[in-house]
Amino acid sequence: MNPIDLLRNLMIAALVDDELAESELALLENRRQAWGVSAELFAQVLSEVEGGDRELTIPESLAHRHDLLAELVIMVAADGRLHKKEKKLLQSSTKQLGLKRADLQRLIDEFVDDESDLVI
């Protein structure tokens, strides 16, 4: 999956609750730099997502689908709380990706320190 599509997917997750927390923005910026995306392109994609372009791009390979779900879990947990819309996004994304609820729970167990609010 190319870095732009992956970044867009993370932006969709970050904005699903209609707010972009500072911790979410910091994680997006970290990923932007790590994946070599310019600040200008980042701003353009963020503007598109804020404007309503919120359809996830689904990777073709199963390994990339697992990677995407892991990144989505990390993103929604970045602000330390799980909004109902974020929970629904994780559940629907798991189905769209052709993965199982157990896959999602395993990722939550792996990547979330305090998962009391993140149990699916």
N, C-alpha and C positions, 0 to 999 in steps of 0.2 A: 504494500500500500504506500502510495507516495506521501511525503510529509505534509503537503497541503491538505489532502483529504483527511489525514489523521488529525491534524490540527483543527480542521473544521469540525470533525466529530467531537473533539474535546470541547470546543467552544459551544457546541449544541448542548452538551452535557452541563457545562458550567452555567449556561443561560436558561436552562429548562425551568428554573424557579423564578425567572424574570429578574434576577439580580446577579451581578458579577462581584463576588467577594474579593477582597484584596488578596487573600490566600489563593483563590482560583486564578486570578490574573497573574500572580507570581509564578504559579505552576505552568500556566500557558506560556509565559515569557521564558521560563526555563526550557520548556520543550521547543519553543521557537528557535532559541539559540542552539540547542543541542542538535536540532534537525536542519540547521542552516537556512532557515526561512528569513528573508529580509523583514525589517520592521515595517516597511511600506506594504509588502504583501500581507503581512500579519494584520495590519490595520484594515486593509481592503476586505479580507476574509471575515474579520470580526464585524465589520459594517454590514456585510451581506447576511451574516447570521443574525445580527441584531435586527435587521430589516425583514426577517421572516424566512430566510433560506435555511430550514432546519431539518432537512432529510439526511439521515445518516448514509454514508457511503459504506457499503458492505464489501470487505475484502474477499477475494476468491478463495484463498487457501484457508484451511482449518486452523493452521498455526497462527496466521495473521488475525483470524477472527478471535482466537483466544487472547492474543496480544491486545487487540482493540478492547475487548471486554475488561481486561485488566486495567488498561489506561482509563476507561470510563469509571471503573470503581475508584481508582485513585483520585480522579477529578472530582467526583461527587462527594468524596470524603474530605476533600481539601479544606473546606470551611468548617469542619468539625460537627456538622449536623446533616441530617438527611431529610430533605423536604419530600412531601408526598409525591410531587412531580418527578423528583429524582429517582425515587423508588420505582415509580411506574416506568421511567425511562430505562432503568436497569433491567426490569422484568421484560419489557417489550423488546429491548435490544438483544437480550439473551435469546428470545424466540426468533427474532429476525436473523440472528447470526447462526441459527441452527444448533445452538448449544443448549445444555440442560440446566435446570435450576441448581442442580448440585455443582455444576461448573461455577456458577455465579457465587454460590455460598463458599466454595473453596477459595475463590479469589478474595472474597470479603475477609475470610479467616486469615489469608496470607498477607493482605495489604492494609488492613484497618486495625489500628491499635486497640481502640475502644469500640467494639462492634455492637454494643448493646442496642444502639438505634439503627444498625444496619442489617440486622438479621432479616432475611427475606423469607 
